Amino acid sequence: MINAMKTIILSICMLIATMNLQAQDLFGSLTGKYANQEGFSATHLTNDLFDLYLKKKQVEPGSAVYETLKKLNRITVISQNSFGSPENQGKMKETLSSVQDEILNYYKDPAFSLLKTENRMGEVVKVYLKKSGEKVNTLSMISSTPTRLTMVELAGDIDLSSISDISGALNVRGLENLNKINGSTNNIVVRGFDPKQTEDHLIFRDLNTEEMNNLSNQRVTVEMTKTFSEMAEKQQEMTEKHREIAIKQQEMASKYGRQPIFLSTPGDTNIVYFINEKKVDSKAFKAINPEDIESVSVIKAEQGKKNKKSEIRIITRKK
């Protein structure tokens, strides 16, 4: 009986060690192959580093963010983009494809289950879980477009309802994608560079000597190196977002024979909307299916005339 119990305990320990080793193997494999490739970025934070971020951000003990982080063992973020000089574009796209294939193959392991998959405006989001009984102990989110890939993996005691809160506490690039797990939006958000984020990446500069000695040289190097590359990468992403929006506008113009009309929210009070000669509010106007539109006319208000508003009139196809 005693021998049987020892065997069970040993098996459990080996299983836990294997799970941690697999996660380290993915991080180690990707950094080993692609760390020197342009556009590649990798961050691996363990729970001993979370306290440093919480201290710097002055997060109150007992708050939702504090409790969520305390239950995590590690956070891994891998990203690859194909931005760069024209002569490197071919090589960077090959690297992006290779990194994506290796990550997706890793999550084909039967231990992971697919929680969510979504394709919106050219971005594919996949969320994977690994459970132990009723508890989620590993969560991974993969976001990919033709030009960039981001993988975020969390390990520990995971509460799906609160994980999106940690991105604001840590400000580690890539964690903002956690907002896509519990919901989605069709809005395009172009994020500019936030100078305040550099404070989080320079927390190591402000640590005293004793704290600095408690950190491994590898972790310090990763954090400090990221600071110098992120401003340029953010600017490149903004440029790519603008390019994608321009392409969408061109596609709409080609399809409907005119430039797209963008409505403000909840509606421009200086514009009156009509559908089939009937006056409607902006909400009804936005809800119309583009496939049902036969024609669109815009009547601009004459300059100098008071109380005269512009009009947008839509005629729908007869069914």
MORA-V552706 format. One line per field, one symbol per residue. phi: phi as a letter, one per 20 degrees, with the letter a starting at -180 (. if undefined). A space follows every 50 residues. Layout:
phi = ???
This chain:
phi = .fffffffffffffffffffffffffffffffecgeefnebbccddffef gfffffelffgnfffgffffeeeaccccbbcdfqfgfdgffffffgffff ffffffefggfeceebcbcclndddccdccdcmeeedbcccddccfdbcc cccdcqeddffcfffffffelegofffffefeabbefedeeefdgfffff edfffefffffffedfffffffffffgfdfffffffffffffffffffff fffffdmaffddeedepffecddcclmdfceffffffffgfeeebcccde fffneflddfccdddeffe
